[in-house]
Amino acid sequence: MIGLLFCLIGSSAGCSRLTCVIPNDRVPGLSPWDADTYTEYVAQNIEVLNRTYTEQYRPVEFVVDTAGGSARVQTLIDPAATALLAEVIADPASGGGTTIEAIVEVVRQRFDYLPEPEIWAPVRETIRAGKGDCKNLSILLVSALTAAGVDAYAGISNGHMWVRAYDGQRWRILETDTDPERNQIYRIPGFYENPLYKIFSDHSLKRIPR
């Protein structure tokens, strides 16, 4: 999980908190995992987000805290670094869908998913560690997909990050978190369709308030 605070530096610096309808002492993210509480949290926050924001997006500078200090999230995305995974990524000539599936399978099999939030990390650090939380594995996945010529972005809503990739016909939802219980939570209607943020390799977008 990402956690509930996102630091953004744009025309003014500051922290923007995702709407939270559950008291802070009940917000999940720390062990033990409380699936019922998080289900309630996601469902209620989706309703709030959809009432608060349109389905349109505007450019925004998304800045995150890393071990080396604040940085634009795009500086963490590194398609060249994913050449280390090239030997197990399908040939793009075999078709967009096959390439996407191969890349996702590599990330899921070779990297351990951590439900506890970690600091934002560059792709090379995630590769060296062999593990990551939703945000760091999603950044790794976007990097690998971009390196393979697949259009992709990472979505963020309600403290979670995932990836969407275009296979030539439709935008597919790609999860680095394969836990079946948590995946049921994420599949609450509206969760994946219109994330609060879209993180591309070269820019970021945020849903426009009503």
N, C-alpha and C positions, 0 to 999 in steps of 0.2 A: 504494500500500500504506500501511497505517497505521503499520507498525513494530511492535515486539514489546512495548513498554511502555505500559501504560494506568495513569494516575494516578487514583485514586479517593479521594474524601473522604467518609467516612460517619461511623461512630462513632469511627473513628480514621483519621488521615491516613497515606497511604503509597502505594507503587507496587506493583501486582500484575502479575507477569510471566506471560504465557501460557506453558504448559508447552512447553519447547523440547527436542527430542530430537536436534537437529543442533547441533554446536559453533558458538559465536557467529561464528567466522570464516567459516562456510559458510552462514549465514543470508542468504537473498537479499533484495533490496530496493535494492541499489546496482548501477549499471551495471558490467559488462554483465549482463543478465538471464540467470540460469542456470535454465532451465525444469526440467531434470531434478532439480536439487537441491530446488527448491521443490515439485515434485510429491511427492518423498519426504517433505519436511517436512510438507506438508498431510496426506498420507495417514497418517503416523505420529501426528501430533497429533490428528487426528479420532479415531483409535482411543483415544488417551489421554483425550481429552475425554469420549468416550462411556462409558469405564470409570469416570471420576471423577465425572461429573454425571448426574443424572436428567434426564428430559425435562420436569420441572416448573420453574417460574420463581418468583422472589420479587422484590419491588421493591428497587431499589438506586439510590443517587445516583451518577450518572456524571459526573465532573468532569474537564475536559480543560484542557490548557495552550494558551492563545491568545496573540496578540501583546500583548494588554492584561492578561494574567495569567490565573489559574485561573477557570473558569466552568463552570456546569452546561451540558451539551451542548444542552439544550433552548433555552438563550438564543441559540444559533446558528441554530436553525430559525426561519424567518420567512416564513410563507405570504403575508403582505402584500407582501413584496419581489418575489415571483414574478409580481405583476401586470404587471411589465415584460415578461413572456413571454406575456401574455394573448392577443395578436393571433394567435398561432400554436398556441394550445391549443384543441382541439376543444370544442364546446359539450357540457357534461355531459349534456344531454338526448339526445344521440346514442347514449348507451350507455356503461357503465362501461369495457368493454374498449376501445372506440374512444378514449375519453378517455385512458386509460392509455398506449396505443400512441402517441398524438399527443404526450403530454408527454415520454415517453421519447425519442422521435425528436428533439424540440427540444433536449433536453439533450445527446444524442449528437452532433447536427450542429453546434450552436452553441458547444459548449465542448470544449476540447482536454483529453484525458485525460493526466495525468502519472503515470507509474509510480513516480516517486520521491516519498517521503513529504514533505508540506508541513505547516506548522503548521495547527492547527484554525482555521477562519475562518468568520465570519458569512456568511450567504447573500449579502448585498449586496456584500461584498468579492469573493466568487466570481463574481458577475455582472459586476462591474466588470473583474475580471481576465480573464474569458472562458476560464478554465482551472481545473483542480483535480485533485487525486488522488482515490482512491476514496472517502475519507471526506467531503471537501468537496463533490464532485459528488453523493454519496448524500444529504447533508443538503439540497442544492439540490433534488434530485428529491423527497424527502419533503415539502419545503415546497410545491413546485408541486402535488403530488398532494393534499395536505391542502387547499390553496386551492381545488382543483377538487371537493372533497367526497369524495375517495377515501380509504378507510381504508388506511394504509400505515405501515410502520416500517422502520428500517434494522437489518440484522443485522451482527454482528461475530463473526468467528472467525479465528484463525490469521493475524492481521495484515491482514485484508482486510475491507472493508465494502461491502455491497450493499443493495438495497431489495426488500421484498416488499409487494405491493399486492393488495387484494381487489377482484375485478371483479364481484362479486355472486354468483359461483358457486365460485370457488376463489382461493387465495392464489397470485399469480404471482411468479416470480423476475425481478427487473429488474437488469441489470448496466450500470454506466456504463463498465466496461472491456470493449471489444469486440475486444481482441486474441484471435485464435482459439486460439493456443497456451496463453495463460494461462487462457482460458475452459475448456479441457479440464482444466486443473489444478483449477479451482474445482468442476468437476462430478464430482469424486471422491465416491462414495456417502457420504451423511451430512453433506456440507459445508454445504449450504444449509438442510437440514431443521430442524436444532436449533442455531442459533447460540449462542455463549456469552452474548452480550448481544442484547437487542432494544431499540432506541432509538425511542420514539414521540415525537410532538410535545409531549406533556405529562408523560411519565414514562419511566423505564428499568426493564428487567427483566434479571435474571441467572439462569442455570441453577443449580439447587440441587444442592450436592454430595451424593453418596450417603452 
